[in-house]
Amino acid sequence: MKPKSKSITKTILALMLGALIGISLSYTKKVKTNDDLNTSIERLLLHNCNCENVKSKDRGIGIEFGGKIGLRNTQLEFTLINSRFITSAEKEANRLNNILRRNIKKYNTVDLVTFNFQSEDQIESVDIEINNNSINH
């Protein structure tokens, strides 16, 4: 190889390594931010859901194509254990979603939230697309 070719190859490798490190650090920061967001949401739900416990699961972080809303970045899922509500699961999910919108600073960074209302004999799931403000039961 010519000296100029070696220099170009080294430069390209250095740029690729730098990009990889930058992407890794950015992803790590996003995961930490989502953990904090998730914890805040869990606490607020527990105080407002009329349920025994709130558990989060199956969090999706990163760009995803397909599914119900096409392109999405962040998806959160919460199971409300032995939740009791007078209206429908859909109305309760909408009520909780409005509380989260008003009280969680970065809630609008989430694309899709799934509320699973779990009782002793059934689970009712409601998906809410945050930016489209649409509910799927």
Residue pairs with C-beta under 8 A, 6 or more apart in sequence:
1 9
27 61
27 62
30 61
30 62
31 61
33 106
34 59
34 61
34 74
37 76
37 104
37 106
37 107
37 109
37 110
38 56
38 59
38 76
40 104
41 56
41 76
41 78
41 100
41 104
41 107
42 54
42 55
42 56
42 78
44 99
44 100
44 103
44 104
45 51
45 54
45 78
45 80
45 96
45 100
46 53
46 54
48 96
48 99
49 80
49 83
49 96
50 83
50 84
50 85
51 80
51 81
51 82
51 83
51 84
52 81
52 82
52 83
53 80
53 81
53 82
54 78
54 79
54 80
54 81
55 78
55 79
55 81
56 76
56 77
56 78
56 79
57 77
57 79
58 75
58 77
59 74
59 75
59 76
59 77
60 72
60 74
60 75
61 73
61 74
62 73
63 71
63 72
63 73
64 71
64 72
64 73
64 75
65 71
67 112
68 112
68 127
68 129
68 136
69 111
69 112
69 129
69 132
72 111
72 112
73 109
73 111
74 109
74 110
74 111
74 112
75 110
75 111
75 112
75 113
75 114
76 110
76 112
76 113
76 114
77 113
77 114
77 116
78 113
78 114
78 115
78 116
79 116
79 118
79 123
80 115
80 116
80 117
80 118
81 118
82 118
82 119
82 120
83 92
83 117
83 118
83 119
85 91
85 92
85 117
89 115
89 117
89 124
89 125
89 126
89 137
90 126
90 135
90 137
92 115
92 117
92 126
93 115
93 117
93 126
93 128
93 135
94 128
94 135
96 115
97 113
97 115
97 128
97 130
100 107
100 113
101 107
101 108
107 130
108 130
108 131
110 130
111 129
111 130
111 131
112 127
112 128
112 129
112 130
113 127
113 128
113 130
114 125
114 126
114 127
114 128
115 125
115 126
115 128
116 123
116 124
116 125
117 123
117 124
117 125
117 126
124 137
125 137
126 135
126 136
126 137
127 135
127 136
127 137
128 134
128 135
128 136
129 135
129 136
